[in-house]
């Protein structure tokens, strides 16, 4: 929370921390994970809807 550009109290930043776990023999590489998280952020309803800084900090469990 903080003041927006007009000086009003507002939510000024949202941090999303998605987590995806993979099982089985075929698992994504670290580069695959970065690409998937980037695409997910581009398609994210929250990131595309709110008027605040949306940060995306994926939790990456590399194989």
C-alpha positions, 0 to 999 in steps of 0.5 A: 500500500502507498500513495498513487500518482494523485496522492490517494492511498492505493495498492501500488504493487502486487507480487505474484509468486506462482509455483509449478511442480513437475513429475516424471521423466521429461521435465522442463529445462531452466530455460523452458521454465523461464519461457513458460513463466514469461508467457504466463505473465503475458497472459495473466488476468491480474497483470493485464487488469490492474493499474498498479505495478505487478511483479512476477517472481516465479518459484522455479524448481529446476530438474 
